[in-house]
Amino acid sequence: MKRSILNLYHNVAALWNPIIFFLAPLVLLLIPLLVHTKEAKCAYMMIVMALFWMTEPVPLAVTSLVPIVFSPLMGVASTKIVCEAYANKTLMMFVGGLMVATAVEHCNLHQRIALRVLLWVGTSLRWLMLGFMLTTMFLSMWISNTAATAMMVPIVEAVLEEISDEQETRKENISLKKINPPDGSNMELNNGMVQETNSSINNQQPTHHSTVRKVLLLSVAFSANCGGTGTLTGTGPNLVLKALYDTCKSKENGKKREAVREVILRKYNSLDQISFHETAVLILFILLILLWLMRDPEFLPGWGPALSSDVHIDDATPAIFIALLLFIIPAKPSQLRSSPPLLDWKTAQNKLPWGVLFILGGGFSLAKVSEISGLSRWMSNQLSYLDSMPPVAIVIVLCILTATLTEVVSNVVSATILLPVIKQLSLALKVHPLYLMLPVTISCSFAFMLPVATAPNTMVFEIARMKTLDMVKPGFFLNILCICIQTMMIHTLGDALFHFNTIPYWMNVNTTLTTTFSSVLPEAVDNLTIHRITAISFLNMTST
């Protein structure tokens, strides 16, 4: 009987994905059958996609292609309109930025930067943790959070191994002193003390080492999650915001510290002398940042309007331009005929997260379909009761809801589901869109409590072999801290930068506040606004 139940369980588990894939859409089909509106049809598609994203009967990227099938068949939007969302300027900017980040990883420039920063900040436990956190945050601003974590974990492990070896040596020295006391007393008289001392050291050292290991690894994972909020290309939710806004506008001794410094210095010295490959990638990396910042800064003439006053140049143009240079500039000029480029296509093909592009595209198409069908407007109307609450309370409630959702759903999916609704809600409540959209976007990256919340969380959870409670306890308090800081920043620095008390002219408040952003926004949001978004995200991240 027991074996039969076990076999049945295994059979059901093996068929679980097909069952969810076919059964869930059939059951949920009652929604459009009972309510014959475009909003209901779009809600049906959104619920199916959300269910697939949470249960993963198929990969996340495959689920993101659902709108291409469902939208035309259900009469919500044409295939042309839906497919255009999978190849827009935001995705092209993301591709260019990812190629530059891949080149940084390919030439090991990121490892050189990480080790150098660790040498600068110092090697006591507190400073070492700060060094790991600052380095991880900086790297995750430009490369993926997963890549930044994967690069930092081996360095953490090497440092911890050195600390463990040093403690083992100190334990042996203590034992020798007890066995050979300086006063020449009999070893047998002290034998009990020797055993007791050794037992105490053996019991305390592994526990302390395990705790330090968990703390350092968690600091790396949490820093990667926070660091992604610092730039537009740092994490998916920031790009979702841009796309939607564009359419709308303990105390250690000196010996231990020296030992840790030695292991970091040894790793740094093991790197070859900085090569032309690394130098060229670094120059192109800095050049891309400057091109983004100086395209149209408004406080001085930018290169974008100077080159073309009639045609708008967006951030995707310099990103793809730098990416093209990576594929043509040789990595070894001295061997021009046989030298590979700074980045070859095989490396880009293997390292670029192509699935993320589909997920982002699926999010953009879902937002577009929600807008066309009127579902976003309907959902925002259901939340209009929030207008009786103070603005601060609205922001806090939305941040808490977002931080809760992003613990069980990926941050990109959370932003995809929430931001179109928040956009329409801001119109209904007659508030500046960024006042609600910006804190929700950044809160999508506040996934600190569960191992499944983000790839960095999963990585350090497995490596440190910690219990779920080990991540939940610090993650819960960090979530509260981040929401408090986010609320404070949006009402201080955010208000100073964006003037939330002033409704943007493109919202067309004198005619109708329910008009969608696409009909009233200029062709693209001004570059200064985008850099302000980046600035407040970065300051929020560093405050955390």
Secondary structure, DSSP 8 states (H G I E B T S, - for coil): -HHHHHHHHHHHHHTHHHHHHHHHHHHHTHHHHHS-SHHHHHHHHHHHHHHHHHH-SS-HHHHTTHHHHHHHHTTSS-HHHHHHGGG-HHHHHHHHHHHHHHHHHHTTHHHHHHHHHHHHH-SSHHHHHHHHHHHHHHHHTTS-HHHHHHHHHHHHHHHHHHHHHHHHHHHHHHHHHHHS-TT---TGGGHHHHHHHHHHHHHHHHHHHHHHHHHHHHHHHHHHHHHGGGSTTSSHHHHHHHHHHHHH-----HHHHHHHHHHHHHHHHHS-S--HHHHHHHHHHHHHHHHHHHSS-SSS--HHHHH-SSS---THHHHHHHHHHHTTSBS-GGGTTT--BSS-HHHHHHHS-HHHHHHHHHHHHHHHHHHHHTHHHHHHHHTGGGGGS-HHHHHHHHHHHHHHHTTTS-HHHHHHHHHHHHHHHHHHHT--HHHHHHHHHHHTT---S-TTS-HHHHHHHHHHT--HHHHHHHHHHHHHHHHHHHHHHHHTHHHHHH-TTS--GGG-TTT-TTS-GGGTS-SS--HHHHHHHHHHHHHHHHH-
